[in-house]
Amino acid sequence: MRTTVKVKSLLMSLTLTFSINTHANVERDYPVMKGPLMGQKPPGMVAEPFAPGIISQSGWDIEGVFAPGMKEFYFTTRSGEGQPITVTGFRQQDGIWKKYLQFKRKGEVSFSPDGQRMHLAEGYKDRVADGWSDRKSLGPVFDRADWGIMRLTASAKGTYVFDDYKSKDVIRISTVENGQRQAPQLMGPEINSGEWTAHPFIAPDESYLIWDSEREGGFGDSDLYISFKQNDGSWGPAINMGEQVNSAGWDAYATVTSDGKYILFNRTVAEGNTGIYWVDAKVIETLRQQNQIETKH
């Protein structure tokens, strides 16, 4: 079994294992980080490590995401084998990024487009005062023993898109119609093909969906794919996001910053070394234009 498959199996089996209420015992020393983007120089059109040696160290650092407004940054880490998986949150205060929050992970962090809700698989936290509420359940429609939700993302319309590793790695969608939450439905074969199909990200305006999967013709292991919503409301074909984004390793768990400028994702670069990478989101517009040309022909 390949190392990357082992990594993915570990991610899936541990996602729902740990309580989010107990503070973690993981400590790191961080340098002073000033300015936008955790003090990092923006990436170009080829993916590169995010905050190397600071956030992306030589270990297991994944799931980097900026909250809407770009004043908070969260990522997931584990200090060593057998140690708890924890989410660490930074907040920009007076221009300096300071760690303000840490908790054991239960579900992968994503945010509603307005930044008022932190989604955590089948659960969520709402903003309260200067922090977050206790974790709550989305209810029996999503909180099911036979489903294995790792990541759930939401659009501005309230549409949920989420994965399920207990059902042979599929992605489901749940819309809101006339104010009523609709029962989740399996997405079509454009999305649900290949293996290890997981970690979806739906654009706030629902114009595209990004996810990861292992498919024929890819660059090695799981790659990032994108599908654009068509004029008739259907989802277009899966488009590999290309060598500017993908590698021969495991590339997964993409998120696009709320300002639409950057894509952050995970990449396994060596055994035991999975880090956070980022790339200019202009990649998306390039792929959109290519898709429009191919659709016309």
Salt bridges, closest charged atoms under 4 A:
GLU27 OE1 - LYS99 NZ 3.55
ASP61 OD1 - ARG28 NH2 2.41
GLU63 OE2 - ARG105 NH1 2.57
GLU72 OE2 - ARG91 NH2 2.94
GLU72 OE1 - ARG127 NH2 2.82
GLU81 OE1 - ARG78 NH2 3.86
GLU108 OE2 - HIS199 NE2 3.71
GLU122 OE2 - ARG135 NH2 3.20
ASP126 OD1 - ARG117 NE 2.72
ASP130 OD1 - ARG91 NH1 2.97
ASP146 OD2 - ARG144 NH2 2.70
ASP164 OD2 - ARG172 NH1 2.54
GLU206 OE1 - LYS229 NZ 3.10
ASP212 OD2 - HIS199 ND1 3.00
GLU214 OE2 - ARG2 NH2 2.92
GLU214 OE1 - LYS8 NZ 3.39
ASP221 OD1 - LYS8 NZ 2.82
ASP251 OD1 - ARG267 NE 2.72
GLU285 OE2 - ARG288 NH2 3.06
